[in-house]
Amino acid sequence: MPTHQIAVFSAKSYDERFLLQASVPAIQFICHEVTLNPSTAVMAEGFEIVSAFVNDDLSRETLGTLAEGGTRLIALRCAGYNQVDLIAAHELGISVVNVPAYSPYAVAEHTIALMLALSRKIPRAYNRVRDGNFSLDGLLGFDFYQKNVGIVGGGKIGLLVAERMRAFGCEVLVYEPVNSQHCIKQGFQVVDLKTLIQQSDIISLHCPLNSDTRYLVNHDSIASMKPGVMLINTSRGALMDTRALLDGLKSKQIGYLGIDVYEQEGSLFFEDHSLDIIQDDLFQRLLTFPNVLVTGHQAYFTQEAVQHIAETTVKNVLAYLNGERLSNRVGM
């Protein structure tokens, strides 16, 4: 089989390393660190296969340029595909495949890490000790034991978080509108979203982003939560209305906020902006709160997960080149 070149966008050094490790002689990855968008899509001219990541712009305009350049397959290196105009891809004759599950353990464990860091004020304690300050004032935490934990989304990641919180002695409530029976079989109490929001001390989001879940956390839902609630989001940024979060934090209705995703993260995350003046005022205001912990979309970022992403990407490409059924195809 001749060597097929794949144009890879949003490729950091670690992406390139793991892709090369997983690669086979039949394919060659041409890696670009720039994001894929309408302006950079011309770089893929002549490439039948393009690989993109979670914050790449795969709008109709981008897809049109890719199609004109000969692209027929987009191999996403992520599970989510809400950044892809699937209708346009279908019309343009472009197939889209994803990595449906890489390491749910990675995301679940990072979720728990955010909860623990917030509840025990680990970032503040770490900085204090490094400055020689061993005072405990302002570091009072709380036990997870016997707290109500609400899991929005009973998929693989959500249930892994649920299992681990149950091990802490928490009462776990799960909202899962599609596969509730599976959650019940796992021994979890399935409730409606309103009940979960009203009764949970900790709420963790693990659901896809769609028209039903966009801004699931908003002014109204926050108002019905327990005062001092802990909110965690390692799923999709636009599940939360940032303005509503700010208002909830200011009123102390939200006691703790941990996010690994942000609705406008595309221009921020995965890049070094330490010498820049960040123009996103809402994001900057979030960072001023002492009870907010933000990580830059790193929940998935473990050796095991990145390796699996690379291996699945290679399998997806080979299936296409061999004319096999695309088992990880998304859309129409």
LUMFIZA-352198 format. One record per residue (C-alpha): residue number from 1; residue in one letter; x, y, z. Coordinates in steps of 0.001 Angstrom, whole numbers, plus 500000, padded with zeros to 6 digits. Example, Ala and Ser with C-alpha at 12.3 -4.5 7.8 and 13.67 -1.06 7.14 Angstrom:
BEGIN
   dolo   titor       c1       c2       c3
      1       a   512300   495500   507800
      2       s   513670   498940   507140
//
This chain:
BEGIN
   dolo   titor       c1       c2       c3
      1       m   500000   500000   500000
      2       p   501456   503425   499102
      3       t   502074   505949   501868
      4       h   499110   508255   502439
      5       q   499792   511629   504022
      6       i   497408   512998   506639
      7       a   497310   516706   507490
      8       v   497091   517060   511264
      9       f   495961   520347   512805
     10       s   496230   521604   516391
     11       a   499101   519155   516815
     12       k   501322   519806   519816
     13       s   504635   518030   520306
     14       y   502974   515369   522436
     15       d   500321   514740   519768
     16       e   502989   514260   517128
     17       r   504982   511922   519370
     18       f   502046   509640   520143
     19       l   500805   509671   516531
     20       l   504238   508655   515294
     21       q   504370   505846   517854
     22       a   500985   504539   516723
     23       s   501598   505017   513003
     24       v   502171   502318   510368
     25       p   504168   502435   507090
     26       a   500980   502984   505058
     27       i   500380   506444   506524
     28       q   502411   509558   507293
     29       f   501259   512347   509578
     30       i   502107   515898   508522
     31       c   501618   517864   511714
     32       h   500700   521544   511998
     33       e   500455   523314   515336
     34       v   497994   525881   513959
     35       t   494282   525366   514450
     36       l   492055   524412   511546
     37       n   489758   527239   510503
     38       p   488575   528948   507286
     39       s   491933   530716   506933
     40       t   494190   527705   507496
     41       a   492097   525126   505633
     42       v   494069   525862   502429
     43       m   497035   524149   504091
     44       a   495190   520852   503615
     45       e   494932   521198   499837
     46       g   495764   517875   498229
     47       f   495254   515898   501447
     48       e   492468   513339   501218
     49       i   492518   512889   505004
     50       v   492637   515619   507644
     51       s   492859   515166   511410
     52       a   491385   517818   513701
     53       f   490979   518416   517424
     54       v   488287   519632   519792
     55       n   488614   523405   519264
     56       d   489197   523379   515511
     57       d   486637   525245   513411
     58       l   484887   522762   511157
     59       s   482151   525087   509971
     60       r   480646   524985   506497
     61       e   483201   527525   505283
     62       t   486143   525439   506482
     63       l   484635   522236   505143
     64       g   483997   523862   501772
     65       t   487676   524763   501418
     66       l   488706   521260   502509
     67       a   486348   519641   499992
     68       e   487681   521827   497189
     69       g   491180   520694   498108
     70       g   490249   517027   497890
     71       t   489562   516124   501522
     72       r   487192   513203   501951
     73       l   487774   512149   505564
     74       i   488092   514126   508782
     75       a   489551   512070   511614
     76       l   488728   513810   514867
     77       r   491116   513162   517748
     78       c   488356   513682   520308
     79       a   484959   512331   521266
     80       g   482921   515512   520846
     81       y   481878   516675   517397
     82       n   479648   519672   518099
     83       q   482343   521795   516395
     84       v   481587   520058   513082
     85       d   478813   521121   510688
     86       l   477739   517559   509993
     87       i   475054   518584   507506
     88       a   477628   520465   505436
     89       a   480083   517566   505681
     90       h   477437   515182   504332
     91       e   476533   517517   501481
     92       l   480204   517932   500566
     93       g   480913   514200   500618
     94       i   483211   514310   503638
     95       s   483047   511489   506180
     96       v   483734   512312   509829
     97       v   485058   509851   512406
     98       n   485852   510414   516055
     99       v   487449   508733   519061
    100       p   484307   507841   520994
    101       a   486070   506749   524183
    102       y   489729   507134   525021
    103       s   490075   507016   528803
    104       p   486931   507755   530764
    105       y   489051   507092   533844
    106       a   491246   510104   533048
    107       v   488308   512517   532958
    108       a   486583   510932   535954
    109       e   489725   511129   538071
    110       h   490347   514762   537096
    111       t   486757   515531   538068
    112       i   487363   514096   541527
    113       a   490644   516026   541736
    114       l   488799   519304   541129
    115       m   486244   518428   543804
    116       l   488905   517591   546385
    117       a   491075   520595   545554
    118       l   488117   522935   545961
    119       s   486626   521345   549061
    120       r   489985   521358   550905
    121       k   491269   524617   549345
    122       i   494437   522910   548137
    123       p   495632   525683   545742
    124       r   495502   528317   548505
    125       a   497127   525961   551036
    126       y   499916   525095   548588
    127       n   500752   528749   547960
    128       r   500634   529601   551670
    129       v   503073   526884   552694
    130       r   505533   527881   549979
    131       d   505492   531371   551499
    132       g   506124   529967   554972
    133       n   502553   530625   556108
    134       f   501165   527646   558032
    135       s   498021   529342   559323
    136       l   494780   527410   558839
    137       d   492542   530483   558800
    138       g   490443   530485   555631
    139       l   491197   526843   554821
    140       l   488182   525243   556487
    141       g   486868   522491   554215
    142       f   484030   519993   554337
    143       d   483573   516215   554297
    144       f   482200   514474   551232
    145       y   480727   511830   553528
    146       q   476890   511839   553440
    147       k   476736   514699   550950
    148       n   474356   514522   547985
    149       v   476229   514383   544687
    150       g   474300   514962   541472
    151       i   475681   513489   538267
    152       v   474184   514995   535103
    153       g   474744   512356   532439
    154       g   474988   508653   533224
    155       g   477449   507636   530520
    156       k   480825   505996   531106
    157       i   482480   509033   532666
    158       g   479459   510044   534714
    159       l   479057   506581   536228
    160       l   482772   506326   536997
    161       v   482496   509577   538942
    162       a   479320   508275   540598
    163       e   481073   505058   541698
    164       r   483963   506974   543193
    165       m   481741   509424   545032
    166       r   479717   506525   546396
    167       a   482973   505142   547782
    168       f   483378   508423   549700
    169       g   480054   507686   551367
    170       c   478016   510109   549292
    171       e   474382   509751   548295
    172       v   474541   509802   544491
    173       l   471719   511097   542300
    174       v   471900   510577   538536
    175       y   470027   512337   535773
    176       e   470130   510214   532619
    177       p   467218   510637   530174
    178       v   468403   508096   527598
    179       n   469799   505067   529423
    180       s   468326   505291   532902
    181       q   467886   501515   533307
    182       h   471622   500947   533059
    183       c   472188   503450   535866
    184       i   469542   501780   538001
    185       k   471186   498380   537423
    186       q   474424   499880   538697
    187       g   472617   500716   541924
    188       f   472206   504467   541461
    189       q   469125   506549   542161
    190       v   467898   508089   538918
    191       v   465967   511331   539340
    192       d   464652   514126   537141
    193       l   466886   517126   536535
    194       k   464841   519453   538750
    195       t   465166   517110   541725
    196       l   468896   516682   541174
    197       i   469475   520432   540987
    198       q   467460   521136   544128
    199       q   468854   518350   546329
    200       s   472560   518114   545400
    201       d   475411   519588   547430
    202       i   477763   518869   544530
    203       i   476722   518848   540858
    204       s   479006   517430   538185
    205       l   478232   517695   534462
    206       h   478948   514743   532147
    207       c   476521   515194   529267
    208       p   476887   516103   525591
    209       l   476328   519625   524293
    210       n   473197   519986   522207
    211       s   470158   522225   521931
    212       d   468627   520651   525049
    213       t   471700   520980   527268
    214       r   473152   524333   526146
    215       y   473232   526625   529199
    216       l   471787   523888   531363
    217       v   473372   525835   534214
    218       n   471732   529270   533977
    219       h   470281   531955   536227
    220       d   467084   529993   536889
    221       s   468736   526635   537600
    222       i   471369   528240   539855
    223       a   468632   529998   541827
    224       s   467017   526630   542621
    225       m   470262   525018   543800
    226       k   471325   524655   547407
    227       p   473111   527768   548722
    228       g   476862   527168   548564
    229       v   476581   524408   545955
    230       m   479718   523047   544298
    231       l   479571   522971   540490
    232       i   481997   520922   538394
    233       n   482219   520860   534593
    234       t   484680   518633   532740
    235       s   482340   518071   529808
    236       r   481480   521002   527494
    237       g   481916   524687   528244
    238       a   478587   525876   526872
    239       l   476680   523711   529332
    240       m   477186   526701   531642
    241       d   476178   530323   531128
    242       t   479279   532233   532265
    243       r   477360   535397   533184
    244       a   475030   533328   535346
    245       l   478051   531706   537024
    246       l   479503   535112   537864
    247       d   476230   536288   539368
    248       g   475917   533047   541341
    249       l   479447   533386   542693
    250       k   478916   537022   543686
    251       s   475687   536187   545548
    252       k   477408   533157   547176
    253       q   474696   530865   545821
    254       i   477627   529027   544184
    255       g   480153   528151   546867
    256       y   482685   526355   544673
    257       l   483256   526193   540922
    258       g   485639   523829   539154
    259       i   485833   523871   535347
    260       d   488124   522210   532846
    261       v   486154   523610   529901
    262       y   484909   527070   529008
    263       e   482387   528166   526394
    264       q   484871   530541   524693
    265       e   487954   528398   525248
    266       g   488851   528125   521565
    267       s   490964   531275   521588
    268       l   492569   530509   524966
    269       f   493160   526880   525802
    270       f   496126   524770   524626
    271       e   498243   527914   524101
    272       d   500617   529973   526273
    273       h   499052   533385   526904
    274       s   501184   534253   529922
    275       l   502613   537337   528174
    276       d   499322   538382   526585
    277       i   496536   540628   527776
    278       i   493561   538287   527705
    279       q   490633   540072   526104
    280       d   487877   537859   527518
    281       d   486594   539944   530431
    282       l   484167   537264   531665
    283       f   486915   534672   531878
    284       q   489233   537110   533637
    285       r   486545   537879   536201
    286       l   486089   534177   536885
    287       l   489764   533880   537759
    288       t   489475   536572   540444
    289       f   487285   534410   542698
    290       p   489163   532450   545381
    291       n   486616   529626   545220
    292       v   487031   529041   541470
    293       l   489467   526510   540042
    294       v   490089   526457   536285
    295       t   492199   523946   534373
    296       g   492833   524270   530647
    297       h   491011   521278   529151
    298       q   493473   518822   530635
    299       a   491054   516293   532132
    300       y   491674   513889   529234
    301       f   495444   514444   529313
    302       t   497032   511226   530579
    303       q   499541   508950   528880
    304       e   496932   506239   528514
    305       a   494313   508543   527004
    306       v   496609   510269   524502
    307       q   498018   506921   523412
    308       h   494530   505535   522865
    309       i   493502   508636   520902
    310       a   496486   508161   518583
    311       e   495860   504443   518134
    312       t   492154   504932   517411
    313       t   492947   507711   514935
    314       v   495278   505352   513073
    315       k   492623   502611   513064
    316       n   490025   505040   511724
    317       v   492348   506137   508915
    318       l   493258   502563   507985
    319       a   489594   501535   507917
    320       y   488917   504337   505431
    321       l   491936   503506   503257
    322       n   490998   499825   503208
    323       g   487400   500542   502239
    324       e   486080   499080   505484
    325       r   483043   500162   507448
    326       l   483772   503268   509506
    327       s   482656   502053   512918
    328       n   483397   505418   514545
    329       r   481625   507505   511935
    330       v   479477   510351   513241
    331       g   476649   512198   511540
    332       m   474741   511050   508487
//
